[in-house]
C-alpha cells in the first residue's frame, strides 16, 4: 500500500514566459512516499527545487509529467482540489504576505470561513488552533505589531484551524531571527509529537532537519538521499559534493573520525558529540 | 516618520463604541456627516461638534490619537480654510488690489475649518473602533441588496480588507526603501517641490514591484486556504444588533432634532 502522499516520477517545468529564457526542469523525476504521522524534512540549497516540490503537495503547482496522489486523490483532478487543500495545508515563507485579515483571530478564521464551517464551530477551532501555537493571548492583536516568529505561528494556526491531516511548511523560518526560528520549530515539533500530525518541513537549516524522523535531500530537482537523520548525516562526503552542510557536531565528529579517532559513525547534536568524546577520552 | 500616520487605523478596545454593530456605526456616521453639512449656524455646528466629542470620550482612546489623524490632513484643512477666507460678502475688513477679506469670508473660513475637523474626528471614531474586517463585513451586508444589479459586493469587500491590512505593511516598506535609497546617496529633503517629487521615483518603483510580489504570495496563501470567492462562505463573527445600537440611534436622532431646531431658531451664518 502506498503512503498518505505519494509523488510518482514527477517532472516540473515553469512557464517559459516567466523570465523569457528557456528553463530546465525544476523537478527532475521525483519519487517519494510520505506516511501518515511522519515528520519529514526536505533539505536542499537554493534553487534545488525543494519549494517547487512543496507546492505540488496541495495542488498549487501541477506536475508537467507524473502524478502526485494525496490520500487516493490525484492533484490533477479539479473536482478534488478543495478536498486536497483541506487535507494538506501549506505555510509559506514570508509571514507578512500570508496574513489576510487585520486581527489575529480573524485571520485564523479565514480558512474555516472559506470552507463554510458554522460560526460557533469556527470560534472553537480558532481558539484551539491559537492555543496549539501558544498565541491565544494575542488573539485580538493586529498582526503588524507582532514579531516574525509570532506572525509565522499565526499562519500555522490559520492552517491548523482548517483541521488538515498534513501540514507542509515551505521554509517557514528563512526570514526569521534565531529566536523566532526556535518558536516556530518548537510549535511544529509539538504538533507532530502530540497530535500525530504529518509534517513536511522544507528547510535549508541542517539543525532543523536533525529534529525530523526522516530527511530527504534534494538537488537539481532530484532526491539523492533519503533516510533517518543519522543515516543521512553520516554521508558527509556525498553531502559536500552537493554543496550541502552537515550540522556542526556531525562535521566535527566526521573530521576527527577521518583523522583516525575511534568515534561513532554519526552524531547529531552537541550532547551526543560531547558524550562520544568523553567516552573516547575515558577509554584512553 | 510615515509610521506616525494614524488615520484609518484600528485601535482594539472594549468600549461601548467598540461594541456597536458595524452597520449601525456606518449608517450613523453617514447621518452625522449629513448633519455636519446641514448645520448652517454656529449653534448647530457647536452642538454637533460637542456631540461628536462626547462620542470620542466614549471610545476611551486617547485624544492624542485623534489629533495625530488630524495632522495628516492639516494641509487640506488649512487650504480649504484659507481659500474660504477670500470668498463671501459683507463688510470689507481688508483690501489689497483684487483680494478682499470680508466679515463673511472670515466666518466662512472658521466655519468650514470646524466642519472639516469635526468630520475627520467623527470618521476616525469609525475606523478607530471598528476592526477592518468588521467594517468590510458591515459594508458587505449593507450593500448586499446591490448584488441584484450584478455589483460584486463580496469582491469589493475583500479588496478593502486586503487594502486595509496592507497599509501598515507598505508604509513600513516605504520607510525601509527610503532609508535604503538615502544610504545610496539619494537626496530627498532638499530642493524645490519638483525636485522632491522626482526624488520619490526611486522609492515608488521598488515599492510597486514588491507590492506585486506580495500580491502574488498572498493569492497563493489564500488559495492554500481554500478561498473560492464569496460563495458558500460563513463568518466567525455574526453581526447582531443589540440594545446599545438602539441607544446610539436615539442619540443620533436627538442630535438631528437639535440641529434642526438650531437651524430654525438662529440666523444662518453661512450660505
Interface residues (C-beta under 8 A of the other chain):
Chain A: X55 X58 X60 X82 X85 X86 X89 X90 X92 X94 X96 X97 X98 X99 X100 X101 X102 X103 X105 X106 X109 X110 X111 X112 X113 X114 X115 X116 X117 X118 X119 X122 X123 X126 X140 X141 X142 X143 X144 X155 X158 X159 X162
Chain B: X10 X12 X131 X132 X133 X161 X162 X164 X165 X168 X169 X172 X214 X217 X218 X220 X221 X222 X223 X224 X225 X226 X227 X228 X232 X233 X234 X235 X236 X237 X238
